[in-house]
Amino acid sequence: MTRGLLLFALTLYLAALGRDRVDLWVDQTVLPPLALDTSTEMRDRTGTLLRAYTVEDGLWRLNTPLDVVDPDYIDMLIAYEDKRFRTHSGVDPLAMVRAAGQALWHGEVISGASTLTMQTARLLEQSGTGAWSGKLRQIRVALALERRLSKDDILALYLNRAPFGGNIEGLRSASLAYFAKEPKRLTDAEAALLVALPQAPEARRPDRAPIAAAQARERVLARAPISDGARRAALSEPVPTIRRTIPQIAPHLTDRLRVQAPFSRTHHLTLDAALQQRLTILARKALRGHDPRMSIAILAADHRTGEVLASVGSAGYTAHGRAGFVDMTQAIRSPGSTLKPLIYGMAFDNGLAHPETLIADRPTQFGTYAPQNFDGLYRGELRVRDALQLSLNIPVVALSERLGPNRIYAKMRLAGMRPDLPGTSPGLALSLGGVGVSLNDLVQLYAGFAQGGQAPALQVKTDTNPAQKARILNSEAAWHVSHILAGLRPPTGQEAGQIAFKTGTSYGHRDAWAIGYDGAHVIGVWMGRPDGTPVPGAFGGDLAAPILFEAFDHITPGRTALPPPPPATLIVSSAQLPAPLQRFDRAPLRNNAPVVAFPPDGAVLEDAETLTLKIREGHAPFTVLLNGKPVRAGAHDRDIQIAGVGRGAATLSVIDARGQSARTQVWLD
């Protein structure tokens, strides 16, 4: 501030004793816009910053309310910049007299007289400090700000607009850029540097001028309201010499959400930042030694709530050789064998099979479709349980034929999946991966298995109302699926029985999958090339399954036990099953199948001690299952009394002597 300007400012302030004219002058001040565009922020479930975006002019300008700032920093700022900030009205006359006297005595400017309010006015005006007209305008705006805003409001304006070097604006941006931390808890040394920077942000940038930064920090510490011991400790703390990157955690997901809601400035996500970072590191580690064009995706969720906890779209967002910018959690790919558990579950649910049912695995022609097992071998007759664990193709296609591809496709849609068909209608190849799905789809499906047959809608934002769970299987069928998948041999070094999982490999080794769940969490892993090029030798069991189990190792507080079987679960040997369930017949008669005439599907009935089931067509004797458990066997009557149904939802299935089935679902009040 020049000598003439100081004298002018002092004269102006003394003249302000004529209150009426000055009051009118201040009251008529047109303030510059106080609102400011701030960076869009993505925060995790605890409020931790996941990602931020620059504003349109390329600045990092993160919103900085006072309650996120260390109070000691505020005290240090006021002590150094404007110790009478809390009491003056925007202009400090004592500081002006002092500055003028020093300038006259020394013949040069020794100290300034700008208050924090005047500095805020300068930032709002985006004006310099040299011209007397600019200083006069700052004084006028400062006086007007003090009349219209509180002291805390003025501090907040300063903290959001102060420059800190380069494209960093605002205290939070600076704290993250230089110290990789929020300004809620700053050391004395950190606070002092952040107080000093705005006065000469380019000349004192610690990453470019660490000596100047240290000297400026020392001057602030000399006036700081701290003890001598704290001051000595702060002076010994090194000045940061690098500029940190503003967090860019979960870039694929955050990009997608920003596009979906471009006008939201803060997004609160269900992600766990720590888990997200651990799984991102795991993804990078998983690709070491593999084809440099391979990618990976990992999706983890809490299936009890549907909340996504981590979403790794690739191992490296900027890894162009791996097409790292492509979010492979959303990419449409062939699921390989990962849909097989759904088909077996539907067969259990519809009374077509039981885990102990015997089923044939031999060369079979399904019309013009002649699938083969992956290894080209056939096992003859074996249990359904073993057929699923061995991931055989012939048995699951036989079940798909009985269920009907359209019903399987509809069940996928009911589970919240978005299957993409290569043709106009689904065919039997659907059960072996002849449909496009995403990793997100499969995690949602397996969340349904984990939740006893009710698929929760996956969600990534905390302010989203959870959608109602869709019933895709009855609880007994879902438990059977889980029990079978938990019996698979885990990767070397992992304990068996803790995680129910399934692997898959698509045609031509283009996709390697592993999806699994314990009692609380569900995780999916995909590996392959984003461009769909085959990766010779890539198998889901060898490639993706070990990563799946490692991902579960990163879940805290650890693995959760799978649930016990529901009370109505039928756990018997093959010989103890009702005759129609002992052996699966893929080619039952296509006519005269049983029909449940009463109660109709979807009926709401009054609770009663017994329920009458009326059967038309079909071939006696009949077996009746209530919620998957046999309650009558060898019945020749077509009006069958069923006792002990109880209140709530009930599924009644009828199997005739030729293995043909029908079912109805009712609700008893």
Secondary structure as GFF3:
##gff-version 3
##sequence-region A 1 669
A	DSSP	alpha_helix	3	15	.	.	.	ID=ss1
A	DSSP	alpha_helix	19	27	.	.	.	ID=ss2
A	DSSP	beta_strand	41	43	.	.	.	ID=ss3
A	DSSP	beta_strand	49	52	.	.	.	ID=ss4
A	DSSP	three_ten_helix	66	68	.	.	.	ID=ss5
A	DSSP	alpha_helix	71	81	.	.	.	ID=ss6
A	DSSP	alpha_helix	93	106	.	.	.	ID=ss7
A	DSSP	alpha_helix	116	125	.	.	.	ID=ss8
A	DSSP	alpha_helix	132	148	.	.	.	ID=ss9
A	DSSP	alpha_helix	151	161	.	.	.	ID=ss10
A	DSSP	alpha_helix	171	179	.	.	.	ID=ss11
A	DSSP	alpha_helix	188	196	.	.	.	ID=ss12
A	DSSP	three_ten_helix	197	199	.	.	.	ID=ss13
A	DSSP	alpha_helix	210	223	.	.	.	ID=ss14
A	DSSP	alpha_helix	228	236	.	.	.	ID=ss15
A	DSSP	alpha_helix	251	260	.	.	.	ID=ss16
A	DSSP	beta_strand	266	268	.	.	.	ID=ss17
A	DSSP	alpha_helix	273	286	.	.	.	ID=ss18
A	DSSP	beta_strand	295	302	.	.	.	ID=ss19
A	DSSP	beta_strand	307	312	.	.	.	ID=ss20
A	DSSP	three_ten_helix	320	322	.	.	.	ID=ss21
A	DSSP	alpha_helix	340	349	.	.	.	ID=ss22
A	DSSP	beta_strand	358	361	.	.	.	ID=ss23
A	DSSP	beta_strand	380	383	.	.	.	ID=ss24
A	DSSP	alpha_helix	384	389	.	.	.	ID=ss25
A	DSSP	alpha_helix	393	403	.	.	.	ID=ss26
A	DSSP	alpha_helix	405	414	.	.	.	ID=ss27
A	DSSP	three_ten_helix	428	432	.	.	.	ID=ss28
A	DSSP	alpha_helix	439	450	.	.	.	ID=ss29
A	DSSP	beta_strand	454	455	.	.	.	ID=ss30
A	DSSP	beta_strand	470	471	.	.	.	ID=ss31
A	DSSP	alpha_helix	475	486	.	.	.	ID=ss32
A	DSSP	beta_strand	500	505	.	.	.	ID=ss33
A	DSSP	three_ten_helix	507	509	.	.	.	ID=ss34
A	DSSP	beta_strand	511	517	.	.	.	ID=ss35
A	DSSP	beta_strand	521	528	.	.	.	ID=ss36
A	DSSP	pi_helix	540	544	.	.	.	ID=ss37
A	DSSP	alpha_helix	545	553	.	.	.	ID=ss38
A	DSSP	three_ten_helix	574	576	.	.	.	ID=ss39
A	DSSP	alpha_helix	579	582	.	.	.	ID=ss40
A	DSSP	beta_strand	595	598	.	.	.	ID=ss41
A	DSSP	beta_strand	604	605	.	.	.	ID=ss42
A	DSSP	beta_strand	610	616	.	.	.	ID=ss43
A	DSSP	beta_strand	622	626	.	.	.	ID=ss44
A	DSSP	beta_strand	629	635	.	.	.	ID=ss45
A	DSSP	beta_strand	639	643	.	.	.	ID=ss46
A	DSSP	beta_strand	648	655	.	.	.	ID=ss47
A	DSSP	beta_strand	661	668	.	.	.	ID=ss48
###
